[in-house]
C-alpha cells in the first residue's frame, strides 16, 4: 500500500488532496499546524468514507519538527512514497512594511519546510528507486502579485526548487513536480470582499475561481503520472 504525507493537509487544497489520496488507497498522514477543529473535521469526514488518516500536529517551520514528522510517519506506515508539500502562509502587505521576522516566518513555512521535509524523505526514495514529490506553488510565483511580494517570491522559489531537484533525482527514480494554481476558493481569500472576489474571478482566464478539489485533482494527477518530472502545471491561468 502506498503512503503519503500531505502538509497543510487538513484544510483547503490540502484537505482535498488528503481525501483524494485516501480514496485511491493511500495511507495518508495529514500534517497541520494549529487548527484542531479542522483536523477533527477531516478525521470525521475520512471515517465516514471508511478511511483512517494519521493526523499530526507540527510546526514545520522548525527543522526538528520536520524530522519528528518524518520519523513518526515511517514508524506508523513504513516507506513514504509520496510527499505533498502544501503547507503555506500568506502575507498581504506593502513590501516596505514587512518586518524581517515576518519575512523569515513566511519563508520558513512556504519554502524551508518543503525543503527540509523533502531532505528527510529523499534518501529512502532514492534507495528504493521510486517516489514522488509534489510541491504546491502558485501562479503568483510565476507572474507576481502586488502587495504579495514575499508570498510571490516564496512560491517562485518553490518552482525553482522543483525544477532543480527534478534534474538531480529523476535518474534515481524519484519524480519532483509542482502545481501552480490561480486564485482558489480557500481561507486565503477570506480577507477579500464579495466585490473584490468577483473582480479576481473576472480577471482569470476561466472567468471564475478554482475550487480546492480541482486543484487537488491536478496534484494527484502529477503524483501518479509516471512520465512527468520537473513539470510545473498551471491550473486555471
C-alpha positions in Angstrom: 0.0 0.0 0.0 1.3 3.5 -0.9 1.9 6.1 1.8 1.7 9.8 1.5 2.4 12.8 3.7 0.4 15.9 3.0 1.5 19.1 4.7 -1.2 21.6 5.4 -3.3 18.6 4.9 -6.5 19.3 6.9 -7.8 22.5 5.2 -8.5 23.8 1.8 -6.4 22.3 -1.0 -4.5 20.1 1.4 -7.7 18.6 2.8 -9.0 17.8 -0.7 -5.6 16.2 -1.6 -5.7 14.1 1.6 -9.2 12.9 0.9 -8.5 12.2 -2.8 -5.4 10.1 -1.9 -7.3 8.2 0.8 -9.9 7.2 -1.8 -7.2 6.0 -4.1 -5.9 3.6 -1.4 -3.1 5.6 0.1 -2.3 5.6 3.7 -2.3 9.3 4.4 -0.5 11.4 7.1 -2.1 14.8 7.1 0.1 17.4 8.9 -1.4 20.6 10.3 -0.1 23.5 12.4 -2.7 24.7 14.8 -6.4 24.4 13.8 -7.5 21.4 15.8 -11.1 21.9 14.7 -10.2 21.5 11.0 -8.1 18.4 11.9 -11.0 16.8 13.6 -13.3 17.6 10.8 -11.0 15.9 8.3 -10.8 12.8 10.6 -14.6 12.6 10.8 -15.1 13.1 7.0 -12.5 10.5 6.2 -14.0 8.0 8.7 -17.4 8.4 7.0 -15.7 7.3 3.8 -14.2 4.3 5.5 -10.7 5.7 6.0 -8.4 6.4 8.9 -5.7 9.0 8.3 -2.8 9.7 10.6 -3.2 13.3 11.6 -0.1 15.0 13.1 0.1 18.5 14.6 3.5 20.1 13.9 5.1 23.4 13.2 7.1 22.7 10.1 8.9 26.0 10.3 11.1 24.2 12.9 13.5 21.7 11.4 13.3 19.5 14.5 9.5 19.2 13.8 10.2 18.1 10.2 12.5 15.4 11.5 9.9 14.3 14.0 7.1 14.1 11.4 9.1 12.0 9.0 10.1 9.6 11.8 6.6 9.3 13.1 5.1 8.5 9.7 7.8 6.0 8.9 7.2 4.3 12.3 3.5 4.1 11.7 3.4 3.4 7.9 6.8 2.5 6.8 8.2 3.8 3.4 6.7 7.1 2.4 6.3 7.0 -1.4 4.6 10.4 -1.9 5.2 13.8 -0.3 2.9 16.7 -1.0 4.4 20.0 0.2 1.3 22.1 0.5 1.7 24.0 3.8 1.8 27.7 3.3 1.1 31.0 4.9 0.1 34.3 3.2 1.3 37.8 3.6 -0.7 40.7 2.2 1.2 44.0 2.8 3.2 46.7 1.1 6.7 45.4 0.6 8.4 48.0 2.7 6.1 47.4 5.6 7.1 43.8 6.2 9.4 43.2 9.1 12.4 40.9 8.9 10.8 38.5 11.4 7.6 38.2 9.4 9.6 37.7 6.2 11.6 34.9 7.9 8.4 33.3 9.2 6.8 33.2 5.8 9.9 31.7 4.1 10.3 29.1 6.9 6.8 27.8 6.2 6.4 28.3 2.5 9.9 27.2 1.3 12.2 25.8 4.0 9.6 23.4 5.4 9.2 21.8 2.0 12.9 21.6 1.5 13.6 20.2 5.0 10.9 17.5 4.9 12.0 16.5 1.4 15.5 16.2 2.7 14.3 13.8 5.4 12.4 11.5 3.0 14.5 11.6 -0.1 17.2 9.1 1.0 14.7 6.3 1.3 13.1 7.2 -2.0 16.5 7.1 -3.8 17.4 3.9 -2.1 14.2 2.2 -3.3 14.4 3.8 -6.7 10.9 5.2 -6.5 9.0 8.1 -5.1 7.0 11.2 -5.9 7.2 14.8 -4.6 4.5 17.3 -5.4 5.1 20.9 -4.4 2.2 23.4 -4.3 3.4 26.6 -5.8 1.1 29.5 -7.1 0.6 31.4 -10.2 1.9 34.4 -8.2 5.2 32.6 -8.2 5.3 33.0 -11.9 3.7 36.3 -12.6 4.0 38.1 -9.3 1.3 39.8 -7.2 1.2 43.4 -6.0 1.2 43.6 -2.2 2.1 39.9 -2.2 5.8 40.3 -3.0 7.1 38.0 -0.3 4.5 35.3 -0.9 5.2 35.5 -4.6 8.9 35.2 -4.0 8.5 32.2 -1.8 6.4 30.4 -4.5 8.8 31.3 -7.2 11.5 29.7 -5.0 9.3 26.6 -4.8 9.2 26.4 -8.6 13.0 26.7 -8.8 13.4 24.1 -6.1 11.1 21.8 -8.1 12.9 22.2 -11.4 16.4 21.8 -10.0 15.7 18.8 -7.7 13.9 17.0 -10.5 17.0 17.1 -12.6 19.1 15.8 -9.7 17.0 12.9 -8.6 15.0 11.9 -11.7 17.7 9.4 -12.7 17.2 7.7 -9.3 13.5 7.1 -10.0 12.2 9.9 -7.9 9.9 12.4 -9.6 9.5 16.0 -8.5 6.7 18.2 -9.9 4.6 21.2 -8.9 1.2 22.6 -9.3 0.7 26.3 -9.9 -2.9 27.3 -9.2 -4.6 30.5 -9.9 -6.9 32.1 -7.3 -8.7 29.3 -5.4 -11.7 29.3 -3.1 -9.9 28.8 0.3 -9.5 30.6 3.5 -6.6 32.6 2.0 -9.2 34.6 0.1 -11.2 35.4 3.2 -9.9 38.9 3.5 -11.5 39.9 0.2 -15.0 41.3 -0.1 -17.5 39.8 -2.5 -16.9 42.6 -4.9 -13.2 42.0 -4.8 -13.6 38.3 -5.3 -15.8 38.9 -8.3 -13.1 41.1 -9.8 -10.5 38.5 -9.2 -12.7 35.9 -10.8 -13.3 38.1 -13.9 -9.6 38.5 -14.3 -9.0 34.8 -14.5 -8.9 33.2 -18.0 -11.7 30.8 -16.8 -13.7 33.7 -15.5 -14.1 32.1 -12.1 -12.3 31.0 -9.0 -10.9 27.5 -8.8 -12.3 25.0 -6.3 -9.9 23.3 -3.9 -11.0 19.9 -5.3 -10.0 21.0 -8.8 -6.5 21.8 -7.6 -6.3 18.6 -5.6 -7.2 16.5 -8.7 -4.3 18.1 -10.5 -1.9 17.4 -7.6 -2.9 13.7 -7.6 -2.5 13.5 -11.4 1.1 14.7 -11.1 1.7 12.4 -8.1 0.7 9.4 -10.2 1.9 10.3 -13.7 5.0 8.1 -14.1 6.5 10.1 -17.0 6.2 13.6 -15.6 9.2 15.1 -13.9 10.1 18.7 -13.4 6.7 19.8 -14.6 5.0 23.0 -13.2 1.4 22.5 -14.0 -0.6 25.7 -14.3 -4.2 25.4 -13.2 -6.8 27.9 -14.2 -4.5 30.5 -15.6 
